[in-house]
Amino acid sequence: MPRGWYHRGRLQHFDPGEVNQFITFNLFDSVPQKLIERWKSLVDLGDPGTAAEYRKKIERFLDRGYGACFLRNEAVARMVAESLYYHDGSKYYLICWVIMPNHVHLLLRPKPDVDLGVITHSIKSYTAHEANKILGRNGQFWQHESFDRYIRNQEHFVNVVRYIERNPVKARLCQKPSDWEFSSARYLEGI
């Protein structure tokens, strides 16, 4: 049964069930919490216009590569990429994805009766544990909450796919989407 609108902490989420979802999760140090709180205080997250501007501020900041950028480590990025496919077909259908130095974007559709929170938790908890082993470290890996947005229509779907696959180009990490090793654009070019 779809959950509809709910909170998992500070952010409001919408789980309409078997609907495509654009999900972003960030490394724990990718955007300083004080900056997030300041931006939140300046906007009304219930207003679509100011909420969109808030998301754009975070996206621009993420693309600057703030923080330890543990996802630059090829072994970590490869493990995260492989983990995205682990539940593809059983908990969700993976449509496209990109692993940036300090965040991950996914477009997926949950399977019937699979809660979006269960999906994000299983990806994040497994990858955090494995990444910390690879890096020889302990402690928090991801920010506690993820950003999710349900896909409203075909135009929104196309724009999200374009955004995800072009994110490394926009961040000036490569020249064209398929140049970025850890993305569905690269993967699909090889098929």
Contacts in CASP RR format, 6 or more apart in sequence:
PFRMAT RR
TARGET T0000
AUTHOR 0000-0000-0000
METHOD contacts of the structure
MODEL  1
MPRGWYHRGRLQHFDPGEVNQFITFNLFDSVPQKLIERWKSLVDLGDPGT
AAEYRKKIERFLDRGYGACFLRNEAVARMVAESLYYHDGSKYYLICWVIM
PNHVHLLLRPKPDVDLGVITHSIKSYTAHEANKILGRNGQFWQHESFDRY
IRNQEHFVNVVRYIERNPVKARLCQKPSDWEFSSARYLEGI
1 113 0 8 1.000
2 15 0 8 1.000
2 16 0 8 1.000
2 17 0 8 1.000
3 15 0 8 1.000
3 17 0 8 1.000
3 115 0 8 1.000
3 116 0 8 1.000
4 14 0 8 1.000
4 15 0 8 1.000
4 16 0 8 1.000
4 17 0 8 1.000
5 12 0 8 1.000
5 13 0 8 1.000
5 14 0 8 1.000
6 12 0 8 1.000
6 13 0 8 1.000
6 14 0 8 1.000
6 15 0 8 1.000
7 13 0 8 1.000
8 117 0 8 1.000
8 145 0 8 1.000
9 144 0 8 1.000
9 145 0 8 1.000
10 145 0 8 1.000
11 145 0 8 1.000
11 147 0 8 1.000
12 45 0 8 1.000
12 46 0 8 1.000
13 116 0 8 1.000
13 117 0 8 1.000
13 148 0 8 1.000
14 148 0 8 1.000
14 149 0 8 1.000
14 150 0 8 1.000
15 110 0 8 1.000
15 115 0 8 1.000
15 116 0 8 1.000
15 117 0 8 1.000
15 150 0 8 1.000
16 150 0 8 1.000
17 110 0 8 1.000
17 112 0 8 1.000
17 116 0 8 1.000
18 109 0 8 1.000
18 110 0 8 1.000
18 111 0 8 1.000
18 112 0 8 1.000
19 109 0 8 1.000
19 110 0 8 1.000
19 150 0 8 1.000
19 151 0 8 1.000
20 95 0 8 1.000
20 107 0 8 1.000
20 108 0 8 1.000
20 109 0 8 1.000
20 150 0 8 1.000
20 151 0 8 1.000
20 157 0 8 1.000
21 106 0 8 1.000
21 107 0 8 1.000
21 108 0 8 1.000
21 109 0 8 1.000
21 110 0 8 1.000
21 116 0 8 1.000
21 148 0 8 1.000
21 149 0 8 1.000
21 150 0 8 1.000
21 151 0 8 1.000
22 105 0 8 1.000
22 106 0 8 1.000
22 107 0 8 1.000
22 148 0 8 1.000
22 149 0 8 1.000
22 150 0 8 1.000
22 151 0 8 1.000
22 160 0 8 1.000
22 164 0 8 1.000
23 105 0 8 1.000
23 106 0 8 1.000
23 107 0 8 1.000
23 108 0 8 1.000
23 116 0 8 1.000
23 120 0 8 1.000
23 146 0 8 1.000
23 147 0 8 1.000
23 148 0 8 1.000
23 149 0 8 1.000
24 103 0 8 1.000
24 104 0 8 1.000
24 105 0 8 1.000
24 106 0 8 1.000
24 146 0 8 1.000
24 147 0 8 1.000
24 148 0 8 1.000
25 103 0 8 1.000
25 104 0 8 1.000
25 120 0 8 1.000
25 123 0 8 1.000
25 124 0 8 1.000
25 142 0 8 1.000
25 143 0 8 1.000
25 146 0 8 1.000
25 147 0 8 1.000
26 62 0 8 1.000
26 102 0 8 1.000
26 103 0 8 1.000
26 104 0 8 1.000
26 142 0 8 1.000
26 143 0 8 1.000
27 67 0 8 1.000
27 68 0 8 1.000
27 69 0 8 1.000
27 70 0 8 1.000
27 71 0 8 1.000
27 102 0 8 1.000
27 103 0 8 1.000
27 141 0 8 1.000
27 142 0 8 1.000
27 143 0 8 1.000
28 140 0 8 1.000
28 141 0 8 1.000
28 142 0 8 1.000
28 143 0 8 1.000
29 66 0 8 1.000
29 67 0 8 1.000
29 68 0 8 1.000
29 102 0 8 1.000
30 62 0 8 1.000
30 65 0 8 1.000
30 66 0 8 1.000
30 67 0 8 1.000
30 102 0 8 1.000
30 103 0 8 1.000
30 143 0 8 1.000
31 58 0 8 1.000
31 61 0 8 1.000
31 62 0 8 1.000
31 66 0 8 1.000
31 143 0 8 1.000
32 66 0 8 1.000
35 61 0 8 1.000
36 58 0 8 1.000
39 54 0 8 1.000
39 57 0 8 1.000
39 58 0 8 1.000
40 54 0 8 1.000
43 50 0 8 1.000
43 51 0 8 1.000
43 53 0 8 1.000
43 54 0 8 1.000
44 50 0 8 1.000
44 51 0 8 1.000
45 51 0 8 1.000
45 54 0 8 1.000
55 147 0 8 1.000
58 147 0 8 1.000
62 100 0 8 1.000
62 102 0 8 1.000
62 103 0 8 1.000
63 100 0 8 1.000
63 167 0 8 1.000
63 170 0 8 1.000
63 171 0 8 1.000
64 171 0 8 1.000
65 100 0 8 1.000
65 101 0 8 1.000
65 102 0 8 1.000
65 171 0 8 1.000
66 102 0 8 1.000
67 102 0 8 1.000
68 102 0 8 1.000
69 101 0 8 1.000
69 102 0 8 1.000
70 76 0 8 1.000
70 102 0 8 1.000
70 131 0 8 1.000
70 135 0 8 1.000
70 141 0 8 1.000
71 77 0 8 1.000
71 80 0 8 1.000
71 99 0 8 1.000
71 100 0 8 1.000
71 101 0 8 1.000
71 102 0 8 1.000
71 103 0 8 1.000
71 104 0 8 1.000
71 182 0 8 1.000
72 101 0 8 1.000
73 134 0 8 1.000
73 135 0 8 1.000
74 181 0 8 1.000
75 134 0 8 1.000
76 131 0 8 1.000
76 134 0 8 1.000
76 135 0 8 1.000
77 99 0 8 1.000
77 181 0 8 1.000
77 182 0 8 1.000
78 182 0 8 1.000
79 127 0 8 1.000
79 130 0 8 1.000
79 131 0 8 1.000
79 134 0 8 1.000
80 99 0 8 1.000
80 104 0 8 1.000
80 127 0 8 1.000
80 131 0 8 1.000
80 182 0 8 1.000
81 97 0 8 1.000
81 99 0 8 1.000
81 182 0 8 1.000
83 123 0 8 1.000
83 126 0 8 1.000
83 127 0 8 1.000
83 130 0 8 1.000
84 94 0 8 1.000
84 97 0 8 1.000
84 106 0 8 1.000
84 123 0 8 1.000
85 94 0 8 1.000
86 126 0 8 1.000
87 119 0 8 1.000
87 122 0 8 1.000
87 123 0 8 1.000
88 94 0 8 1.000
89 111 0 8 1.000
90 111 0 8 1.000
91 110 0 8 1.000
91 111 0 8 1.000
91 114 0 8 1.000
91 118 0 8 1.000
91 119 0 8 1.000
91 122 0 8 1.000
92 108 0 8 1.000
92 109 0 8 1.000
92 110 0 8 1.000
92 111 0 8 1.000
92 114 0 8 1.000
92 119 0 8 1.000
93 108 0 8 1.000
93 109 0 8 1.000
93 111 0 8 1.000
94 106 0 8 1.000
94 107 0 8 1.000
94 108 0 8 1.000
94 184 0 8 1.000
95 107 0 8 1.000
95 108 0 8 1.000
95 109 0 8 1.000
95 161 0 8 1.000
95 184 0 8 1.000
96 106 0 8 1.000
96 107 0 8 1.000
96 161 0 8 1.000
96 164 0 8 1.000
96 165 0 8 1.000
96 183 0 8 1.000
96 184 0 8 1.000
96 185 0 8 1.000
97 104 0 8 1.000
97 105 0 8 1.000
97 106 0 8 1.000
97 107 0 8 1.000
97 164 0 8 1.000
97 183 0 8 1.000
97 184 0 8 1.000
98 104 0 8 1.000
98 105 0 8 1.000
98 164 0 8 1.000
98 165 0 8 1.000
98 167 0 8 1.000
98 168 0 8 1.000
98 180 0 8 1.000
98 182 0 8 1.000
98 183 0 8 1.000
98 184 0 8 1.000
98 185 0 8 1.000
99 182 0 8 1.000
99 183 0 8 1.000
100 167 0 8 1.000
100 168 0 8 1.000
100 171 0 8 1.000
100 173 0 8 1.000
101 173 0 8 1.000
105 163 0 8 1.000
105 164 0 8 1.000
105 167 0 8 1.000
106 164 0 8 1.000
107 151 0 8 1.000
107 157 0 8 1.000
107 160 0 8 1.000
107 161 0 8 1.000
107 164 0 8 1.000
108 119 0 8 1.000
110 116 0 8 1.000
110 119 0 8 1.000
116 148 0 8 1.000
120 146 0 8 1.000
120 148 0 8 1.000
124 141 0 8 1.000
124 142 0 8 1.000
124 146 0 8 1.000
127 141 0 8 1.000
127 142 0 8 1.000
128 140 0 8 1.000
128 141 0 8 1.000
128 142 0 8 1.000
131 141 0 8 1.000
132 138 0 8 1.000
132 139 0 8 1.000
132 141 0 8 1.000
151 157 0 8 1.000
151 160 0 8 1.000
164 183 0 8 1.000
164 184 0 8 1.000
165 177 0 8 1.000
165 183 0 8 1.000
165 184 0 8 1.000
165 185 0 8 1.000
166 177 0 8 1.000
168 174 0 8 1.000
168 177 0 8 1.000
168 179 0 8 1.000
168 180 0 8 1.000
168 183 0 8 1.000
169 175 0 8 1.000
169 176 0 8 1.000
169 177 0 8 1.000
169 179 0 8 1.000
169 180 0 8 1.000
173 180 0 8 1.000
174 180 0 8 1.000
177 183 0 8 1.000
177 185 0 8 1.000
177 186 0 8 1.000
178 185 0 8 1.000
178 186 0 8 1.000
178 188 0 8 1.000
178 189 0 8 1.000
179 186 0 8 1.000
180 186 0 8 1.000
END
